[in-house]
Structure formats: structure tokens, C-alpha cells
Amino acid sequence: MSDCVAAFVLATVAACWTVASLAGELPDRKMTPGSINAIISEQQYRAQCHAKGWTRLYRPSVSFTNSLKKLQMKEYGYPLARIRDYEEDHVVPLCLAGAPQDPANLWPQPRFGEWSADRKDTLEAKLCRLVCDGRVPLAEAQREIATDWIAAYRKYIGAGSRKTASHKVRSGP
């Protein structure tokens, strides 16, 4: 009987761990669906996107993103997590004309795990080049990254490709 209980507990813990490992890989679309910077027209985007550092014109201050990150970490259910283990990330990146200060376009993305912030950054760089070069329509890239950035990663970079190093999170304070 105790072997059955032990097996049940082990199976339950394993199932919970698997579900927990998936948590945080995609933003909660009800809280953070992504949004576009309405100030930037397609024409303005085409004129700006080749200029190095053009997104700095729109990037919010660190104090703004840090305060929003603290608030959203509570909303996302990460109240005990260390703030530095998360990046306040734009769902639709600035280089794809994402809204810079709209909380609907910002979320606390983990810097750890298989689908970390570093991995999304790899996708963003690739998509921004493709859109700027006219090989992918801006609206299509915005929609794909906002809907499911992991699926977009697999489409544009590859399912098994790992272009970035993983970030290991230390335990404890």
C-alpha cells in the first residue's frame, strides 16, 4: 500500500513540476496581449528601421519598467521571485513598432528555462531584420510574436536550434 502512495505522490509531483516548468514561457494573453505603437506608421517604420539604435527614441525609462515589473510579477503570481530573474519584456518588441509604455505590451519574462528572455531576443533580432528588409510584412511579424512567440521562433529560427546560452538561476536570496 505504501508503495502505491509513494508512486502516486511521485507522479503528482512530476506532473506539477512539468506544468510549472511551462509557466511563464508565454505571456498571459488576458493580461498582456501585446500592443502596437500607433505613432509609427508603416512608412515611418521603413524610414527608421535601418538606422542603428532607432528604438532608443521610444524605449521607456528603467525606473518605469522596474516599477511595472514589480507590479506585474505580483499579478502573474511571482511575488516571491527575485526581480533580476525576470526581464520586463515587450511582447511586440520596439523594433517591430511595439507600444513602448503600454502595460498590455510589457510582461515579466523569465531569464531562465528553455524559452527564456535571451531566446526571445534571438527571435526579435531575426524578425526585425526580416521585416526591415521587406521579407516579412510588419503586421504579420507583430501578430505572430504577440500570439505565440515560441511558434514564431520555431518558424523563423527552427525547432531544435538553440542560438543563445541558457541563464541559470541561483537558489536562495
C-alpha positions in Angstrom: 0.0 0.0 0.0 2.8 2.5 0.9 4.4 1.8 -2.5 1.2 2.8 -4.2 1.0 6.0 -2.2 4.7 6.8 -2.9 4.2 6.2 -6.6 1.1 8.5 -6.6 2.9 11.3 -4.8 5.9 11.0 -7.1 3.6 11.1 -10.2 1.7 14.1 -8.8 5.0 16.0 -8.1 6.3 15.2 -11.5 3.1 16.4 -13.2 3.1 19.6 -11.2 6.8 20.2 -12.0 6.1 19.7 -15.7 3.2 22.2 -15.6 5.3 24.6 -13.5 8.2 24.4 -16.0 5.9 25.6 -18.7 4.6 28.6 -16.7 5.9 31.9 -17.8 7.1 30.9 -21.3 4.3 32.8 -22.9 2.6 36.0 -21.6 -0.9 35.6 -20.3 -2.8 37.0 -23.2 -5.6 38.3 -21.0 -3.2 40.5 -19.1 -0.6 41.1 -21.8 -1.9 40.6 -25.3 0.7 42.9 -26.9 0.1 46.3 -28.5 1.4 48.4 -31.3 2.9 51.9 -31.2 0.2 53.8 -33.1 2.6 56.8 -33.6 4.8 54.8 -36.0 3.3 54.3 -39.4 4.5 51.7 -41.9 6.2 54.4 -43.9 7.9 55.8 -40.8 9.0 52.3 -39.8 10.6 51.7 -43.2 12.4 55.1 -42.9 13.7 54.4 -39.4 14.4 50.7 -39.2 17.8 50.7 -40.9 19.2 53.4 -38.5 21.3 51.8 -35.8 19.7 52.4 -32.3 16.5 53.9 -33.6 14.4 52.2 -30.9 16.1 54.3 -28.3 13.8 57.1 -29.3 10.9 55.1 -27.9 12.4 53.0 -25.1 10.8 53.6 -21.7 13.0 54.5 -18.7 14.4 51.8 -16.4 12.5 53.3 -13.5 9.2 52.9 -15.4 9.9 49.3 -16.4 11.2 48.3 -13.0 8.2 49.6 -11.2 5.8 48.0 -13.7 7.8 44.7 -13.4 7.3 44.6 -9.6 3.6 45.1 -10.0 3.2 42.6 -12.9 5.3 40.0 -11.1 2.6 40.0 -8.3 -0.2 39.9 -10.9 1.5 37.0 -12.7 1.9 35.1 -9.4 5.6 35.5 -8.9 5.6 37.5 -5.6 8.5 35.6 -4.1 10.7 35.6 -7.1 13.8 37.7 -7.4 13.3 40.7 -9.7 16.6 40.2 -11.5 15.5 36.7 -12.7 12.9 38.4 -14.9 13.1 40.9 -17.8 10.3 43.3 -18.3 9.9 42.5 -22.0 7.9 44.0 -24.8 5.6 41.3 -26.2 5.8 43.1 -29.5 9.3 44.5 -29.5 10.2 48.1 -30.1 12.0 47.1 -33.3 8.6 45.8 -34.6 6.9 49.1 -33.6 5.6 47.7 -30.3 4.0 50.1 -27.8 6.8 51.2 -25.5 4.9 52.1 -22.3 1.6 50.2 -22.6 1.3 47.6 -19.8 -0.6 45.4 -22.3 2.7 45.1 -24.2 5.0 44.5 -21.3 5.4 41.4 -19.1 7.8 39.9 -16.6 9.6 37.3 -18.8 11.8 34.7 -17.1 15.5 34.9 -17.8 15.7 31.1 -17.1 14.3 28.0 -18.7 14.2 26.6 -22.2 12.2 29.6 -23.6 14.0 32.4 -21.7 14.2 36.1 -22.5 17.5 35.5 -24.2 15.8 33.1 -26.6 13.1 35.6 -27.4 15.7 38.3 -28.0 17.2 36.0 -30.7 13.8 35.8 -32.4 13.3 39.5 -32.1 16.6 40.3 -33.8 15.9 37.9 -36.7 12.3 39.1 -37.2 13.3 42.8 -37.1 15.9 42.2 -39.8 13.4 40.2 -41.9 10.7 43.0 -41.6 13.2 45.8 -42.1 14.5 44.1 -45.3 10.9 43.7 -46.5 10.9 39.9 -46.4 8.1 39.7 -43.8 5.2 42.2 -43.5 5.3 44.2 -40.3 1.8 43.4 -39.4 2.4 39.7 -39.8 5.5 39.7 -37.6 3.7 41.7 -35.0 0.8 39.3 -34.9 3.0 36.2 -34.8 5.2 37.4 -32.0 2.2 38.7 -30.0 0.2 35.5 -30.5 2.8 32.9 -29.7 6.5 33.9 -29.8 7.6 30.3 -29.4 5.8 29.2 -32.5 7.3 32.2 -34.3 10.7 31.1 -33.1 10.2 27.6 -34.5 9.1 29.1 -37.8 11.9 31.6 -38.3 14.8 30.1 -36.4 14.0 26.4 -36.1 12.6 23.9 -33.6 15.9 22.4 -32.4 18.1 25.4 -32.9 19.5 26.9 -29.7 21.3 30.1 -30.5 21.7 31.5 -27.0 23.1 30.3 -23.8 20.7 29.4 -21.0 20.7 31.5 -17.8 20.9 29.5 -14.6 19.1 30.9 -11.6 20.8 30.6 -8.3 18.6 29.5 -5.4 18.3 31.4 -2.2 18.5 35.2 -1.5 
